[in-house]
Amino acid sequence: MNAREYPIRPLPGDDPRFTTGLVLDVASVLETQGYPKVTGIDWVDLRQALWGFLYGTRRGEAS
């Protein structure tokens, strides 16, 4: 099992699926599983981490 689905290529300019709702849903799952509530600057970090996982780079960085 060496095939990977992520990161998604090519890197999209603006992916309409990557919404605030998606980030909120991920934060909710983390909290449901017993992780601390996402607050403050952690929202930015979560959004960047999720972007990096999906697209292989952080938003705003050169690919």
All heavy atoms as TSV, in Angstrom:
chain	resi	resn	atom	element	x	y	z
A	1	MET	N	N	0.821	-1.186	0.000
A	1	MET	CA	C	0.000	0.000	0.000
A	1	MET	C	C	0.864	1.249	0.000
A	1	MET	O	O	1.009	1.904	1.012
A	1	MET	CB	C	-0.884	0.013	1.232
A	1	MET	CG	C	-2.123	-0.741	1.109
A	1	MET	SD	S	-3.209	-0.169	2.417
A	1	MET	CE	C	-4.340	-1.477	2.442
A	2	ASN	N	N	1.439	1.577	-1.143
A	2	ASN	CA	C	2.262	2.762	-1.240
A	2	ASN	C	C	1.550	3.937	-1.890
A	2	ASN	O	O	2.055	5.040	-1.879
A	2	ASN	CB	C	3.552	2.448	-2.009
A	2	ASN	CG	C	4.451	1.533	-1.215
A	2	ASN	OD1	O	4.370	1.479	-0.002
A	2	ASN	ND2	N	5.306	0.800	-1.904
A	3	ALA	N	N	0.399	3.689	-2.487
A	3	ALA	CA	C	-0.324	4.763	-3.158
A	3	ALA	C	C	-0.861	5.754	-2.134
A	3	ALA	O	O	-1.333	5.367	-1.072
A	3	ALA	CB	C	-1.465	4.192	-3.985
A	4	ARG	N	N	-0.757	7.016	-2.479
A	4	ARG	CA	C	-1.254	8.076	-1.604
A	4	ARG	C	C	-2.307	8.889	-2.342
A	4	ARG	O	O	-2.200	9.092	-3.541
A	4	ARG	CB	C	-0.114	9.014	-1.195
A	4	ARG	CG	C	0.934	8.318	-0.348
A	4	ARG	CD	C	1.895	9.314	0.189
A	4	ARG	NE	N	1.171	10.205	1.109
A	4	ARG	CZ	C	1.738	11.145	1.820
A	4	ARG	NH1	N	3.015	11.372	1.721
A	4	ARG	NH2	N	1.026	11.896	2.620
A	5	GLU	N	N	-3.281	9.341	-1.605
A	5	GLU	CA	C	-4.298	10.227	-2.165
A	5	GLU	C	C	-3.989	11.690	-1.838
A	5	GLU	O	O	-4.480	12.591	-2.508
A	5	GLU	CB	C	-5.677	9.859	-1.619
A	5	GLU	CG	C	-6.136	8.468	-2.008
A	5	GLU	CD	C	-6.342	8.314	-3.511
A	5	GLU	OE1	O	-6.741	9.278	-4.179
A	5	GLU	OE2	O	-6.095	7.207	-4.015
A	6	TYR	N	N	-3.202	11.890	-0.777
A	6	TYR	CA	C	-2.874	13.245	-0.327
A	6	TYR	C	C	-1.374	13.423	-0.319
A	6	TYR	O	O	-0.655	12.493	-0.016
A	6	TYR	CB	C	-3.416	13.476	1.095
A	6	TYR	CG	C	-4.912	13.440	1.140
A	6	TYR	CD1	C	-5.580	12.251	1.416
A	6	TYR	CD2	C	-5.655	14.581	0.890
A	6	TYR	CE1	C	-6.962	12.212	1.450
A	6	TYR	CE2	C	-7.044	14.547	0.923
A	6	TYR	CZ	C	-7.690	13.362	1.204
A	6	TYR	OH	O	-9.051	13.320	1.226
A	7	PRO	N	N	-0.872	14.571	-0.614
A	7	PRO	CA	C	-1.594	15.797	-0.921
A	7	PRO	C	C	-2.238	15.755	-2.298
A	7	PRO	O	O	-1.796	15.038	-3.190
A	7	PRO	CB	C	-0.528	16.889	-0.861
A	7	PRO	CG	C	0.756	16.185	-1.100
A	7	PRO	CD	C	0.582	14.785	-0.585
A	8	ILE	N	N	-3.282	16.531	-2.438
A	8	ILE	CA	C	-4.014	16.650	-3.699
A	8	ILE	C	C	-3.179	17.497	-4.645
A	8	ILE	O	O	-2.646	18.522	-4.266
A	8	ILE	CB	C	-5.385	17.314	-3.462
A	8	ILE	CG1	C	-6.239	16.435	-2.572
A	8	ILE	CG2	C	-6.076	17.615	-4.776
A	8	ILE	CD1	C	-7.506	17.105	-2.093
A	9	ARG	N	N	-3.062	17.053	-5.863
A	9	ARG	CA	C	-2.350	17.818	-6.885
A	9	ARG	C	C	-3.263	18.028	-8.069
A	9	ARG	O	O	-4.076	17.170	-8.360
A	9	ARG	CB	C	-1.088	17.068	-7.336
A	9	ARG	CG	C	-0.074	16.926	-6.264
A	9	ARG	CD	C	0.579	18.239	-5.988
A	9	ARG	NE	N	1.657	18.024	-5.001
A	9	ARG	CZ	C	2.073	18.966	-4.199
A	9	ARG	NH1	N	1.541	20.141	-4.233
A	9	ARG	NH2	N	3.032	18.728	-3.354
A	10	PRO	N	N	-3.183	19.090	-8.797
A	10	PRO	CA	C	-2.323	20.233	-8.511
A	10	PRO	C	C	-2.911	21.088	-7.408
A	10	PRO	O	O	-4.111	21.003	-7.123
A	10	PRO	CB	C	-2.302	21.005	-9.828
A	10	PRO	CG	C	-3.614	20.698	-10.451
A	10	PRO	CD	C	-3.947	19.273	-10.020
A	11	LEU	N	N	-2.091	21.899	-6.811
A	11	LEU	CA	C	-2.533	22.811	-5.766
A	11	LEU	C	C	-3.550	23.786	-6.347
A	11	LEU	O	O	-3.269	24.460	-7.321
A	11	LEU	CB	C	-1.333	23.576	-5.215
A	11	LEU	CG	C	-1.621	24.576	-4.107
A	11	LEU	CD1	C	-2.020	23.830	-2.836
A	11	LEU	CD2	C	-0.403	25.426	-3.823
A	12	PRO	N	N	-4.730	23.831	-5.767
A	12	PRO	CA	C	-5.762	24.726	-6.301
A	12	PRO	C	C	-5.516	26.174	-5.888
A	12	PRO	O	O	-4.907	26.440	-4.857
A	12	PRO	CB	C	-7.029	24.196	-5.645
A	12	PRO	CG	C	-6.556	23.650	-4.350
A	12	PRO	CD	C	-5.185	23.065	-4.637
A	13	GLY	N	N	-5.997	27.097	-6.711
A	13	GLY	CA	C	-5.940	28.504	-6.329
A	13	GLY	C	C	-6.883	28.746	-5.164
A	13	GLY	O	O	-6.488	29.187	-4.101
A	14	ASP	N	N	-8.129	28.429	-5.345
A	14	ASP	CA	C	-9.145	28.523	-4.301
A	14	ASP	C	C	-10.050	27.314	-4.436
A	14	ASP	O	O	-10.823	27.217	-5.384
A	14	ASP	CB	C	-9.974	29.803	-4.434
A	14	ASP	CG	C	-9.248	31.018	-3.900
A	14	ASP	OD1	O	-8.737	30.941	-2.777
A	14	ASP	OD2	O	-9.205	32.039	-4.613
A	15	ASP	N	N	-9.929	26.387	-3.506
A	15	ASP	CA	C	-10.756	25.186	-3.518
A	15	ASP	C	C	-12.046	25.503	-2.770
A	15	ASP	O	O	-12.005	25.795	-1.572
A	15	ASP	CB	C	-9.999	24.042	-2.848
A	15	ASP	CG	C	-10.713	22.716	-2.955
A	15	ASP	OD1	O	-11.942	22.703	-3.190
A	15	ASP	OD2	O	-10.043	21.687	-2.790
A	16	PRO	N	N	-13.192	25.461	-3.421
A	16	PRO	CA	C	-14.444	25.804	-2.757
A	16	PRO	C	C	-14.818	24.847	-1.626
A	16	PRO	O	O	-15.671	25.172	-0.800
A	16	PRO	CB	C	-15.482	25.770	-3.888
A	16	PRO	CG	C	-14.891	24.878	-4.922
A	16	PRO	CD	C	-13.402	25.062	-4.821
A	17	ARG	N	N	-14.166	23.685	-1.559
A	17	ARG	CA	C	-14.456	22.739	-0.476
A	17	ARG	C	C	-13.748	23.131	0.815
A	17	ARG	O	O	-14.136	22.696	1.895
A	17	ARG	CB	C	-14.016	21.329	-0.875
A	17	ARG	CG	C	-14.721	20.799	-2.103
A	17	ARG	CD	C	-14.072	19.535	-2.596
A	17	ARG	NE	N	-12.708	19.831	-3.042
A	17	ARG	CZ	C	-11.866	18.927	-3.509
A	17	ARG	NH1	N	-12.238	17.664	-3.584
A	17	ARG	NH2	N	-10.661	19.268	-3.909
A	18	PHE	N	N	-12.687	23.947	0.703
A	18	PHE	CA	C	-11.914	24.332	1.882
A	18	PHE	C	C	-12.567	25.567	2.487
A	18	PHE	O	O	-12.288	26.702	2.113
A	18	PHE	CB	C	-10.451	24.606	1.520
A	18	PHE	CG	C	-9.563	24.676	2.737
A	18	PHE	CD1	C	-9.043	23.521	3.274
A	18	PHE	CD2	C	-9.279	25.885	3.327
A	18	PHE	CE1	C	-8.233	23.565	4.398
A	18	PHE	CE2	C	-8.471	25.947	4.455
A	18	PHE	CZ	C	-7.949	24.790	4.991
A	19	THR	N	N	-13.456	25.329	3.442
A	19	THR	CA	C	-14.256	26.399	4.033
A	19	THR	C	C	-14.012	26.492	5.539
A	19	THR	O	O	-13.416	25.595	6.140
A	19	THR	CB	C	-15.753	26.123	3.822
A	19	THR	OG1	O	-16.096	24.913	4.516
A	19	THR	CG2	C	-16.108	25.981	2.347
A	20	THR	N	N	-14.502	27.571	6.106
A	20	THR	CA	C	-14.462	27.709	7.556
A	20	THR	C	C	-15.234	26.567	8.204
A	20	THR	O	O	-14.834	26.045	9.243
A	20	THR	CB	C	-15.047	29.068	7.976
A	20	THR	OG1	O	-14.249	30.103	7.383
A	20	THR	CG2	C	-15.066	29.237	9.477
A	21	GLY	N	N	-16.325	26.149	7.565
A	21	GLY	CA	C	-17.109	25.025	8.083
A	21	GLY	C	C	-16.298	23.749	8.186
A	21	GLY	O	O	-16.450	22.991	9.149
A	22	LEU	N	N	-15.431	23.497	7.216
A	22	LEU	CA	C	-14.572	22.315	7.265
A	22	LEU	C	C	-13.649	22.373	8.472
A	22	LEU	O	O	-13.511	21.394	9.213
A	22	LEU	CB	C	-13.755	22.201	5.969
A	22	LEU	CG	C	-12.730	21.067	5.927
A	22	LEU	CD1	C	-13.419	19.709	6.000
A	22	LEU	CD2	C	-11.870	21.183	4.681
A	23	VAL	N	N	-13.035	23.523	8.687
A	23	VAL	CA	C	-12.125	23.682	9.826
A	23	VAL	C	C	-12.902	23.542	11.147
A	23	VAL	O	O	-12.434	22.885	12.081
A	23	VAL	CB	C	-11.373	25.024	9.748
A	23	VAL	CG1	C	-10.435	25.194	10.942
A	23	VAL	CG2	C	-10.586	25.131	8.440
A	24	LEU	N	N	-14.097	24.100	11.216
A	24	LEU	CA	C	-14.943	23.962	12.406
A	24	LEU	C	C	-15.302	22.499	12.657
A	24	LEU	O	O	-15.298	22.043	13.810
A	24	LEU	CB	C	-16.224	24.782	12.261
A	24	LEU	CG	C	-16.083	26.291	12.313
A	24	LEU	CD1	C	-17.389	26.963	11.878
A	24	LEU	CD2	C	-15.688	26.749	13.704
A	25	ASP	N	N	-15.611	21.766	11.600
A	25	ASP	CA	C	-15.942	20.344	11.740
A	25	ASP	C	C	-14.757	19.543	12.284
A	25	ASP	O	O	-14.930	18.686	13.160
A	25	ASP	CB	C	-16.390	19.750	10.406
A	25	ASP	CG	C	-17.773	20.200	9.974
A	25	ASP	OD1	O	-18.501	20.795	10.802
A	25	ASP	OD2	O	-18.119	19.975	8.794
A	26	VAL	N	N	-13.563	19.814	11.766
A	26	VAL	CA	C	-12.370	19.116	12.249
A	26	VAL	C	C	-12.140	19.442	13.722
A	26	VAL	O	O	-11.864	18.545	14.529
A	26	VAL	CB	C	-11.132	19.470	11.394
A	26	VAL	CG1	C	-9.860	18.935	12.022
A	26	VAL	CG2	C	-11.299	18.934	9.981
A	27	ALA	N	N	-12.289	20.713	14.093
A	27	ALA	CA	C	-12.118	21.111	15.497
A	27	ALA	C	C	-13.145	20.412	16.383
A	27	ALA	O	O	-12.818	19.963	17.490
A	27	ALA	CB	C	-12.240	22.624	15.627
A	28	SER	N	N	-14.361	20.282	15.901
A	28	SER	CA	C	-15.417	19.609	16.657
A	28	SER	C	C	-15.086	18.137	16.878
A	28	SER	O	O	-15.285	17.601	17.981
A	28	SER	CB	C	-16.752	19.744	15.921
A	28	SER	OG	O	-17.767	19.060	16.600
A	29	VAL	N	N	-14.579	17.474	15.854
A	29	VAL	CA	C	-14.191	16.064	15.989
A	29	VAL	C	C	-13.073	15.930	17.029
A	29	VAL	O	O	-13.105	15.033	17.881
A	29	VAL	CB	C	-13.757	15.471	14.634
A	29	VAL	CG1	C	-13.087	14.116	14.809
A	29	VAL	CG2	C	-14.955	15.360	13.697
A	30	LEU	N	N	-12.094	16.817	16.971
A	30	LEU	CA	C	-11.004	16.770	17.955
A	30	LEU	C	C	-11.544	16.914	19.372
A	30	LEU	O	O	-11.172	16.154	20.272
A	30	LEU	CB	C	-9.974	17.868	17.665
A	30	LEU	CG	C	-9.145	17.678	16.401
A	30	LEU	CD1	C	-8.321	18.931	16.133
A	30	LEU	CD2	C	-8.265	16.445	16.496
A	31	GLU	N	N	-12.429	17.878	19.566
A	31	GLU	CA	C	-13.006	18.095	20.902
A	31	GLU	C	C	-13.835	16.889	21.348
A	31	GLU	O	O	-13.750	16.459	22.506
A	31	GLU	CB	C	-13.861	19.359	20.888
A	31	GLU	CG	C	-14.303	19.779	22.274
A	31	GLU	CD	C	-15.081	21.084	22.287
A	31	GLU	OE1	O	-15.078	21.822	21.275
A	31	GLU	OE2	O	-15.699	21.351	23.326
A	32	THR	N	N	-14.604	16.314	20.439
A	32	THR	CA	C	-15.409	15.128	20.753
A	32	THR	C	C	-14.526	13.962	21.198
A	32	THR	O	O	-14.917	13.159	22.043
A	32	THR	CB	C	-16.253	14.719	19.524
A	32	THR	OG1	O	-17.137	15.784	19.203
A	32	THR	CG2	C	-17.052	13.461	19.786
A	33	GLN	N	N	-13.322	13.884	20.645
A	33	GLN	CA	C	-12.401	12.805	20.980
A	33	GLN	C	C	-11.577	13.098	22.238
A	33	GLN	O	O	-10.683	12.329	22.589
A	33	GLN	CB	C	-11.466	12.533	19.800
A	33	GLN	CG	C	-12.189	11.980	18.588
A	33	GLN	CD	C	-12.858	10.651	18.879
A	33	GLN	OE1	O	-12.291	9.758	19.514
A	33	GLN	NE2	N	-14.093	10.494	18.437
A	34	GLY	N	N	-11.875	14.222	22.908
A	34	GLY	CA	C	-11.229	14.509	24.178
A	34	GLY	C	C	-10.079	15.496	24.120
A	34	GLY	O	O	-9.436	15.761	25.131
A	35	TYR	N	N	-9.816	16.046	22.927
A	35	TYR	CA	C	-8.760	17.055	22.812
A	35	TYR	C	C	-9.297	18.399	23.292
A	35	TYR	O	O	-10.511	18.626	23.277
A	35	TYR	CB	C	-8.272	17.167	21.363
A	35	TYR	CG	C	-7.479	15.953	20.935
A	35	TYR	CD1	C	-8.095	14.894	20.289
A	35	TYR	CD2	C	-6.117	15.863	21.212
A	35	TYR	CE1	C	-7.376	13.772	19.906
A	35	TYR	CE2	C	-5.390	14.738	20.830
A	35	TYR	CZ	C	-6.025	13.703	20.184
A	35	TYR	OH	O	-5.315	12.599	19.820
A	36	PRO	N	N	-8.400	19.315	23.706
A	36	PRO	CA	C	-8.871	20.622	24.166
A	36	PRO	C	C	-9.592	21.392	23.054
A	36	PRO	O	O	-9.319	21.190	21.863
A	36	PRO	CB	C	-7.579	21.349	24.554
A	36	PRO	CG	C	-6.558	20.277	24.754
A	36	PRO	CD	C	-6.947	19.155	23.838
A	37	LYS	N	N	-10.487	22.272	23.469
A	37	LYS	CA	C	-11.229	23.116	22.547
A	37	LYS	C	C	-10.250	24.021	21.796
A	37	LYS	O	O	-9.317	24.559	22.375
A	37	LYS	CB	C	-12.236	23.951	23.330
A	37	LYS	CG	C	-13.163	24.758	22.493
A	37	LYS	CD	C	-14.181	25.467	23.378
A	37	LYS	CE	C	-15.148	26.262	22.536
A	37	LYS	NZ	N	-16.359	25.544	22.242
A	38	VAL	N	N	-10.469	24.182	20.501
A	38	VAL	CA	C	-9.641	25.067	19.683
A	38	VAL	C	C	-10.087	26.504	19.956
A	38	VAL	O	O	-11.270	26.829	19.833
A	38	VAL	CB	C	-9.783	24.730	18.177
A	38	VAL	CG1	C	-8.980	25.697	17.333
A	38	VAL	CG2	C	-9.352	23.292	17.910
A	39	THR	N	N	-9.138	27.349	20.339
A	39	THR	CA	C	-9.440	28.745	20.637
A	39	THR	C	C	-8.315	29.639	20.134
A	39	THR	O	O	-7.205	29.172	19.858
A	39	THR	CB	C	-9.600	28.979	22.157
A	39	THR	OG1	O	-8.374	28.640	22.803
A	39	THR	CG2	C	-10.739	28.176	22.748
A	40	GLY	N	N	-8.596	30.925	20.039
A	40	GLY	CA	C	-7.580	31.925	19.729
A	40	GLY	C	C	-6.784	31.612	18.475
A	40	GLY	O	O	-7.309	31.203	17.443
A	41	ILE	N	N	-5.486	31.796	18.586
A	41	ILE	CA	C	-4.569	31.614	17.458
A	41	ILE	C	C	-4.508	30.154	16.996
A	41	ILE	O	O	-4.078	29.866	15.879
A	41	ILE	CB	C	-3.166	32.164	17.801
A	41	ILE	CG1	C	-2.307	32.338	16.530
A	41	ILE	CG2	C	-2.462	31.264	18.793
A	41	ILE	CD1	C	-2.743	33.461	15.652
A	42	ASP	N	N	-4.982	29.225	17.834
A	42	ASP	CA	C	-5.010	27.811	17.434
A	42	ASP	C	C	-5.863	27.596	16.188
A	42	ASP	O	O	-5.622	26.651	15.426
A	42	ASP	CB	C	-5.526	26.931	18.571
A	42	ASP	CG	C	-4.557	26.869	19.733
A	42	ASP	OD1	O	-3.346	27.049	19.513
A	42	ASP	OD2	O	-5.013	26.653	20.869
A	43	TRP	N	N	-6.862	28.463	15.950
A	43	TRP	CA	C	-7.676	28.347	14.740
A	43	TRP	C	C	-6.818	28.518	13.490
A	43	TRP	O	O	-6.979	27.797	12.509
A	43	TRP	CB	C	-8.807	29.383	14.733
A	43	TRP	CG	C	-9.918	29.008	15.644
A	43	TRP	CD1	C	-10.233	29.603	16.832
A	43	TRP	CD2	C	-10.858	27.951	15.473
A	43	TRP	NE1	N	-11.319	28.969	17.401
A	43	TRP	CE2	C	-11.726	27.962	16.588
A	43	TRP	CE3	C	-11.053	26.994	14.488
A	43	TRP	CZ2	C	-12.766	27.046	16.726
A	43	TRP	CZ3	C	-12.103	26.078	14.634
A	43	TRP	CH2	C	-12.932	26.112	15.741
A	44	VAL	N	N	-5.904	29.483	13.539
A	44	VAL	CA	C	-5.016	29.729	12.397
A	44	VAL	C	C	-4.112	28.519	12.175
A	44	VAL	O	O	-3.935	28.054	11.051
A	44	VAL	CB	C	-4.177	31.005	12.620
A	44	VAL	CG1	C	-3.141	31.185	11.514
A	44	VAL	CG2	C	-5.080	32.224	12.727
A	45	ASP	N	N	-3.549	27.990	13.270
A	45	ASP	CA	C	-2.666	26.833	13.158
A	45	ASP	C	C	-3.400	25.607	12.623
A	45	ASP	O	O	-2.863	24.857	11.804
A	45	ASP	CB	C	-2.021	26.509	14.506
A	45	ASP	CG	C	-1.001	27.545	14.936
A	45	ASP	OD1	O	-0.539	28.332	14.071
A	45	ASP	OD2	O	-0.673	27.584	16.130
A	46	LEU	N	N	-4.633	25.388	13.093
A	46	LEU	CA	C	-5.414	24.249	12.603
A	46	LEU	C	C	-5.701	24.404	11.116
A	46	LEU	O	O	-5.545	23.450	10.343
A	46	LEU	CB	C	-6.719	24.104	13.391
A	46	LEU	CG	C	-7.636	22.964	12.933
A	46	LEU	CD1	C	-6.938	21.607	13.013
A	46	LEU	CD2	C	-8.929	22.965	13.740
A	47	ARG	N	N	-6.092	25.596	10.710
A	47	ARG	CA	C	-6.378	25.849	9.290
A	47	ARG	C	C	-5.128	25.602	8.432
A	47	ARG	O	O	-5.200	24.958	7.392
A	47	ARG	CB	C	-6.882	27.275	9.112
A	47	ARG	CG	C	-7.305	27.597	7.709
A	47	ARG	CD	C	-7.886	29.010	7.637
A	47	ARG	NE	N	-8.299	29.327	6.298
A	47	ARG	CZ	C	-9.498	29.101	5.785
A	47	ARG	NH1	N	-10.438	28.555	6.536
A	47	ARG	NH2	N	-9.774	29.421	4.546
A	48	GLN	N	N	-3.975	26.082	8.879
A	48	GLN	CA	C	-2.738	25.888	8.127
A	48	GLN	C	C	-2.323	24.420	8.090
A	48	GLN	O	O	-1.855	23.926	7.063
A	48	GLN	CB	C	-1.620	26.742	8.711
A	48	GLN	CG	C	-1.808	28.213	8.428
A	48	GLN	CD	C	-0.717	29.062	9.021
A	48	GLN	OE1	O	-0.145	28.742	10.060
A	48	GLN	NE2	N	-0.421	30.171	8.365
A	49	ALA	N	N	-2.500	23.720	9.203
A	49	ALA	CA	C	-2.140	22.300	9.245
A	49	ALA	C	C	-3.035	21.492	8.296
A	49	ALA	O	O	-2.556	20.610	7.572
A	49	ALA	CB	C	-2.250	21.760	10.665
A	50	LEU	N	N	-4.310	21.807	8.295
A	50	LEU	CA	C	-5.244	21.100	7.415
A	50	LEU	C	C	-4.932	21.405	5.953
A	50	LEU	O	O	-4.911	20.503	5.105
A	50	LEU	CB	C	-6.680	21.491	7.755
A	50	LEU	CG	C	-7.799	20.731	7.073
A	50	LEU	CD1	C	-7.657	19.229	7.276
A	50	LEU	CD2	C	-9.144	21.214	7.571
A	51	TRP	N	N	-4.655	22.665	5.640
A	51	TRP	CA	C	-4.267	23.052	4.275
A	51	TRP	C	C	-3.006	22.287	3.854
A	51	TRP	O	O	-2.930	21.754	2.758
A	51	TRP	CB	C	-4.048	24.557	4.195
A	51	TRP	CG	C	-3.699	25.029	2.815
A	51	TRP	CD1	C	-2.448	25.126	2.277
A	51	TRP	CD2	C	-4.599	25.443	1.794
A	51	TRP	NE1	N	-2.523	25.586	0.989
A	51	TRP	CE2	C	-3.830	25.789	0.662
A	51	TRP	CE3	C	-5.989	25.564	1.726
A	51	TRP	CZ2	C	-4.403	26.239	-0.514
A	51	TRP	CZ3	C	-6.546	26.025	0.546
A	51	TRP	CH2	C	-5.765	26.351	-0.558
A	52	GLY	N	N	-2.016	22.226	4.754
A	52	GLY	CA	C	-0.772	21.521	4.455
A	52	GLY	C	C	-0.991	20.042	4.189
A	52	GLY	O	O	-0.383	19.464	3.286
A	53	PHE	N	N	-1.856	19.410	4.961
A	53	PHE	CA	C	-2.161	18.003	4.743
A	53	PHE	C	C	-2.836	17.790	3.388
A	53	PHE	O	O	-2.474	16.890	2.629
A	53	PHE	CB	C	-3.060	17.457	5.854
A	53	PHE	CG	C	-3.575	16.075	5.561
A	53	PHE	CD1	C	-2.743	14.974	5.695
A	53	PHE	CD2	C	-4.871	15.875	5.126
A	53	PHE	CE1	C	-3.201	13.688	5.398
A	53	PHE	CE2	C	-5.342	14.601	4.832
A	53	PHE	CZ	C	-4.506	13.510	4.967
A	54	LEU	N	N	-3.826	18.629	3.093
A	54	LEU	CA	C	-4.599	18.452	1.867
A	54	LEU	C	C	-3.819	18.786	0.605
A	54	LEU	O	O	-3.951	18.097	-0.409
A	54	LEU	CB	C	-5.864	19.320	1.909
A	54	LEU	CG	C	-6.909	18.916	2.949
A	54	LEU	CD1	C	-7.987	19.984	3.039
A	54	LEU	CD2	C	-7.502	17.561	2.627
A	55	TYR	N	N	-2.997	19.840	0.670
A	55	TYR	CA	C	-2.380	20.355	-0.542
A	55	TYR	C	C	-0.854	20.297	-0.543
A	55	TYR	O	O	-0.227	20.660	-1.528
A	55	TYR	CB	C	-2.846	21.788	-0.802
A	55	TYR	CG	C	-4.351	21.879	-0.815
A	55	TYR	CD1	C	-5.029	22.541	0.193
A	55	TYR	CD2	C	-5.093	21.258	-1.813
A	55	TYR	CE1	C	-6.411	22.602	0.197
A	55	TYR	CE2	C	-6.479	21.311	-1.808
A	55	TYR	CZ	C	-7.133	21.990	-0.800
A	55	TYR	OH	O	-8.494	22.033	-0.791
A	56	GLY	N	N	-0.257	19.868	0.544
A	56	GLY	CA	C	1.179	19.661	0.575
A	56	GLY	C	C	2.002	20.897	0.843
A	56	GLY	O	O	3.216	20.860	0.737
A	57	THR	N	N	1.371	21.980	1.171
A	57	THR	CA	C	2.084	23.212	1.490
A	57	THR	C	C	1.174	24.084	2.342
A	57	THR	O	O	-0.035	23.926	2.324
A	57	THR	CB	C	2.503	23.957	0.209
A	57	THR	OG1	O	3.254	25.099	0.569
A	57	THR	CG2	C	1.326	24.379	-0.634
A	58	ARG	N	N	1.783	24.991	3.068
A	58	ARG	CA	C	0.970	25.926	3.840
A	58	ARG	C	C	0.504	27.054	2.929
A	58	ARG	O	O	1.233	27.477	2.057
A	58	ARG	CB	C	1.759	26.512	5.004
A	58	ARG	CG	C	1.995	25.511	6.093
A	58	ARG	CD	C	2.703	26.168	7.234
A	58	ARG	NE	N	2.834	25.202	8.301
A	58	ARG	CZ	C	2.807	25.520	9.574
A	58	ARG	NH1	N	2.682	26.761	9.937
A	58	ARG	NH2	N	2.922	24.599	10.487
A	59	ARG	N	N	-0.687	27.510	3.167
A	59	ARG	CA	C	-1.244	28.598	2.364
A	59	ARG	C	C	-0.335	29.810	2.460
A	59	ARG	O	O	0.102	30.178	3.540
A	59	ARG	CB	C	-2.633	28.938	2.864
A	59	ARG	CG	C	-3.371	29.909	1.981
A	59	ARG	CD	C	-4.794	30.046	2.388
A	59	ARG	NE	N	-5.594	29.912	1.175
A	59	ARG	CZ	C	-6.890	29.845	1.152
A	59	ARG	NH1	N	-7.568	29.832	2.252
A	59	ARG	NH2	N	-7.519	29.749	0.034
A	60	GLY	N	N	-0.014	30.394	1.321
A	60	GLY	CA	C	0.830	31.567	1.299
A	60	GLY	C	C	2.294	31.263	1.096
A	60	GLY	O	O	3.090	32.150	0.830
A	61	GLU	N	N	2.704	29.996	1.234
A	61	GLU	CA	C	4.083	29.610	1.006
A	61	GLU	C	C	4.263	29.151	-0.436
A	61	GLU	O	O	3.327	28.659	-1.059
A	61	GLU	CB	C	4.501	28.467	1.924
A	61	GLU	CG	C	4.603	28.848	3.372
A	61	GLU	CD	C	5.047	27.679	4.239
A	61	GLU	OE1	O	5.206	26.562	3.712
A	61	GLU	OE2	O	5.229	27.894	5.433
A	62	ALA	N	N	5.452	29.302	-0.930
A	62	ALA	CA	C	5.739	28.815	-2.288
A	62	ALA	C	C	5.691	27.297	-2.287
A	62	ALA	O	O	6.088	26.651	-1.322
A	62	ALA	CB	C	7.115	29.305	-2.720
A	63	SER	N	N	5.194	26.722	-3.372
A	63	SER	CA	C	5.105	25.259	-3.445
A	63	SER	C	C	6.344	24.646	-4.018
A	63	SER	O	O	7.173	25.254	-4.597
A	63	SER	CB	C	3.896	24.852	-4.274
A	63	SER	OG	O	3.904	25.471	-5.527
